Amino acid sequence: MEAAAAVLPTLVPSGSAVVVLLAYLGYLAAAGAILPGKLVDGALLPDSSRLHYRCNGLLSLLLLLGLSAFGVYMGWMSPTVVADMGLELLSVTFIFSVIVSFALYIAGIKSGHKSSSLRPHVSGSFMQDWWFGVQLNPHFMEVDLKFFFVRAGMMAWLFINLSLFAKSYFAGSANLSVILYQFFCAWYIIDYFVHEEFMTSTWDIIAERLGFMLVFGDLVFIPFTFTIQGWWLLKNKVELSLLSGLANLCIFLIGYLVFRGANKQKHVFKKDPKAPIWGKPPKVVGGKLLASGYW
């Protein structure tokens, strides 16, 4: 009870947390629209239409990292600002996700669009339609919200981690386990943006409608649960030997190579079902399921 009583006040949304969240999302919207990037064709929709995605996430991330570093250097912001208001940001982002989900539901059921990406799919059950969404690819001010929210969640994961690392560094607890954790996550996130176009062929993008499940998953679940290890290491000192660190690094690299190779093969197969896998024609089960290479 005492622990709950201590945590609850920190969950109360603050004006500062609202400003940080809105400034962050505003930057991503502006950067996504302005910065150059590869234009990638989305999957072919049932009505034979196709969406197009500007994959400039890596440039947006690098610019934001540079701006943040400059702000810290100039003394305009603290490198631990995100971690310092972590629970406040969690509650504000959760509330924002709920509000956005209701807005998507209302806009979706009122939509008169006939296109596959915007045609409303209404089941008649409010909870089902609110949870799973009504429209496949809703837009707001020409921003594809589904693609945008995934990008926002992945970048937020990195920035929370970097803020946690700053706290560990200032506390003198940035040991090998903390460094490896930060490296593994940063590698994965940056690699995601290097291969951002692969996201355009995932099930989330091509098949799932945008409702609370995806909005919450992108904006809350990804950044605030994937960083739990960082929060834990901040409070718990874990000493690794050099041999243990090397073993962890090898396991990570092997896992990464399998993960990236498998996802690349899947993406290539969805773009061109006849493209060779490891130099051989792909084997397919049921006309759509890849059974070659890593699969």
C-alpha positions in Angstrom: 0.0 0.0 0.0 2.8 2.4 0.8 4.5 1.7 -2.5 1.2 2.3 -4.4 0.7 5.5 -2.4 4.2 6.7 -3.4 3.7 5.9 -7.1 0.2 7.2 -7.7 1.1 10.9 -7.4 3.8 10.5 -10.1 1.1 9.1 -12.5 -0.9 12.4 -12.4 -0.5 14.1 -15.8 1.4 17.3 -15.8 1.4 20.3 -18.1 5.1 19.7 -18.8 4.5 16.1 -19.8 1.7 17.2 -22.2 4.1 19.8 -23.8 6.8 17.2 -24.2 4.4 14.7 -25.8 2.8 17.2 -28.2 6.2 18.8 -29.1 7.6 15.3 -29.9 4.6 14.3 -32.1 4.5 17.7 -33.7 8.2 17.4 -34.7 7.7 13.9 -36.1 4.7 15.0 -38.2 6.7 18.0 -39.6 9.8 16.0 -40.2 7.9 13.2 -41.8 6.3 15.7 -44.2 9.4 17.8 -45.0 12.5 15.7 -44.9 13.5 13.8 -48.0 13.2 10.0 -48.0 12.6 7.0 -50.2 9.0 6.8 -51.5 7.9 3.2 -51.1 4.8 1.6 -52.6 2.5 -0.1 -50.1 0.8 -3.4 -50.6 -1.9 -3.7 -53.3 -5.3 -3.2 -51.6 -8.5 -5.1 -52.5 -9.7 -2.2 -54.7 -6.4 -2.3 -56.6 -5.3 1.0 -55.0 -1.9 1.5 -53.3 -0.7 3.8 -50.6 2.8 5.3 -50.7 5.1 5.8 -47.7 7.9 8.3 -47.3 10.6 6.4 -45.4 12.6 9.2 -43.9 12.4 7.8 -40.3 16.2 7.4 -40.0 16.8 11.0 -41.1 14.1 12.2 -38.7 15.6 10.3 -35.9 19.2 11.5 -36.5 18.0 15.1 -36.7 16.1 14.8 -33.5 19.1 13.3 -31.8 21.2 16.2 -33.0 18.7 18.8 -31.9 18.4 17.1 -28.5 22.2 17.0 -28.1 22.4 20.7 -29.0 19.7 21.5 -26.5 21.5 19.7 -23.8 24.8 21.3 -24.7 23.2 24.8 -24.6 21.6 24.0 -21.2 18.1 24.3 -22.6 17.1 20.8 -21.4 18.4 18.1 -19.1 19.5 14.8 -20.6 17.4 13.0 -18.0 14.2 15.0 -18.6 12.4 12.1 -20.2 13.3 9.6 -17.4 12.6 12.3 -14.7 9.0 12.5 -15.8 8.7 8.9 -17.0 5.4 8.0 -15.2 3.9 11.4 -16.0 4.6 10.7 -19.7 3.2 7.2 -19.4 -0.1 8.5 -18.0 -0.3 11.4 -20.5 0.5 9.1 -23.5 -2.1 6.5 -22.3 -4.8 9.2 -22.0 -3.8 10.5 -25.5 -4.1 7.0 -26.9 -7.6 6.7 -25.5 -8.7 10.1 -26.9 -7.2 9.3 -30.3 -8.9 5.9 -30.4 -12.3 7.5 -29.7 -11.6 10.1 -32.4 -10.7 7.3 -34.9 -13.9 5.5 -34.0 -16.2 8.5 -34.4 -14.5 9.6 -37.7 -14.5 6.0 -39.0 -18.2 5.3 -38.5 -19.1 8.7 -40.0 -16.9 8.1 -43.0 -18.5 7.8 -46.4 -15.3 6.7 -48.2 -15.5 3.7 -50.5 -11.7 3.1 -50.9 -10.2 0.1 -49.2 -8.0 2.2 -47.0 -10.7 4.4 -45.6 -14.0 2.4 -46.1 -15.5 1.9 -42.6 -15.8 -1.7 -41.3 -18.5 -1.5 -38.6 -19.4 -4.7 -36.7 -22.1 -3.2 -34.6 -20.2 -3.8 -31.4 -18.8 -0.6 -30.0 -16.1 -2.3 -28.0 -14.9 -4.4 -30.9 -14.9 -1.5 -33.3 -13.2 0.8 -30.8 -10.6 -1.8 -29.9 -9.7 -3.1 -33.4 -10.6 0.0 -35.4 -12.9 0.9 -38.1 -10.7 2.1 -41.0 -7.6 0.4 -42.4 -5.4 3.5 -43.0 -6.9 6.6 -41.6 -5.1 9.9 -42.2 -5.0 13.2 -40.4 -3.8 16.3 -42.3 -2.2 13.9 -44.9 -0.4 12.0 -42.2 -0.8 8.2 -42.4 -1.6 7.6 -38.7 -0.8 3.9 -38.6 2.7 4.4 -40.0 3.2 7.5 -37.9 2.4 5.9 -34.6 4.7 3.0 -35.2 7.5 5.5 -35.9 6.7 7.5 -32.8 6.7 4.5 -30.5 10.0 3.1 -31.8 11.8 6.5 -31.5 10.3 7.1 -28.0 11.8 3.7 -26.9 15.3 5.0 -27.9 14.9 8.4 -26.2 13.6 6.9 -22.9 16.6 4.5 -22.9 19.0 7.4 -23.6 17.6 9.4 -20.7 17.9 6.3 -18.5 21.5 5.9 -19.5 22.2 9.6 -18.6 20.7 8.9 -15.1 22.9 5.8 -14.8 26.0 7.7 -15.9 25.4 10.5 -13.5 24.8 8.0 -10.7 28.0 6.2 -11.5 26.2 2.9 -12.3 26.7 2.7 -16.1 28.5 -0.6 -16.0 28.9 -3.3 -18.7 25.3 -4.7 -18.3 23.9 -1.2 -18.7 26.1 -0.5 -21.7 25.2 -3.8 -23.4 21.5 -3.3 -22.8 21.7 0.2 -24.3 23.7 -1.1 -27.3 21.3 -4.0 -28.1 18.2 -1.7 -28.0 19.9 1.1 -29.9 21.1 -1.3 -32.6 17.7 -2.8 -33.0 15.9 0.6 -33.2 18.4 2.2 -35.6 18.3 -1.0 -37.7 14.5 -0.7 -37.8 14.8 2.7 -39.4 17.5 1.7 -41.8 15.1 -0.9 -43.1 11.9 1.1 -42.4 10.5 0.2 -45.8 10.1 -3.4 -44.6 7.4 -2.2 -42.3 5.2 -1.4 -45.2 4.7 -5.1 -45.9 3.9 -6.2 -42.4 0.5 -7.5 -41.2 -0.1 -4.4 -39.0 0.2 -2.1 -42.0 -1.6 -4.1 -44.7 -4.3 -5.9 -42.8 -5.1 -4.6 -39.4 -7.4 -1.6 -38.9 -6.3 1.3 -36.6 -8.0 1.2 -33.2 -7.1 1.3 -29.6 -5.2 -2.0 -29.8 -2.6 -0.6 -32.3 -2.6 3.0 -31.0 -1.9 1.8 -27.5 0.6 -0.8 -28.7 2.6 1.7 -30.7 2.5 4.7 -28.3 2.4 3.1 -24.9 3.3 -0.6 -25.0 6.5 -0.4 -27.2 8.2 2.6 -25.5 7.1 2.1 -21.9 7.4 -1.7 -21.5 10.4 -2.3 -23.8 12.3 0.0 -21.5 11.5 -1.9 -18.3 14.9 -3.5 -18.3 16.5 -0.1 -18.3 14.4 1.1 -15.3 15.3 -2.1 -13.5 19.1 -1.7 -14.1 18.8 1.8 -12.9 17.9 0.5 -9.4 19.7 -2.8 -9.5 23.4 -3.2 -10.0 24.2 -6.2 -12.2 27.9 -7.0 -12.7 28.9 -9.0 -15.8 32.3 -10.5 -16.4 34.0 -9.8 -19.7 33.3 -13.4 -20.8 29.6 -13.1 -19.9 29.4 -9.8 -21.8 31.0 -11.4 -24.9 28.6 -14.4 -24.7 25.7 -12.0 -24.6 27.1 -10.0 -27.5 27.5 -13.2 -29.6 23.9 -14.4 -28.8 22.6 -11.0 -29.7 24.4 -10.8 -33.1 23.3 -14.3 -34.1 19.7 -13.6 -33.1 19.9 -10.3 -35.0 21.2 -11.9 -38.2 18.4 -14.5 -38.2 15.8 -11.9 -37.4 16.9 -9.4 -40.0 17.5 -12.1 -42.7 14.1 -13.7 -42.1 12.3 -10.4 -42.3 14.2 -9.3 -45.4 13.2 -12.6 -47.1 9.6 -12.1 -46.2 9.6 -8.6 -47.5 11.2 -9.5 -50.8 8.8 -12.4 -51.2 5.8 -10.2 -50.6 7.1 -7.7 -53.2 8.1 -10.4 -55.7 6.8 -14.0 -55.0 9.2 -15.3 -57.7 12.4 -13.8 -56.3 15.0 -16.4 -55.4 15.7 -17.3 -51.8 19.3 -18.2 -51.2 19.7 -18.7 -54.9 16.7 -21.1 -55.3 13.1 -20.5 -56.3 11.0 -20.0 -53.2 8.8 -22.8 -51.8 5.3 -21.7 -51.0 2.5 -23.3 -48.9 -1.0 -22.5 -49.8 0.0 -19.9 -52.4 1.0 -17.3 -49.8 3.1 -18.9 -47.0 6.8 -18.7 -47.6 8.6 -22.0 -46.7 12.1 -21.3 -47.9 15.3 -19.8 -46.4 14.9 -18.9 -42.7 11.2 -19.8 -43.0 
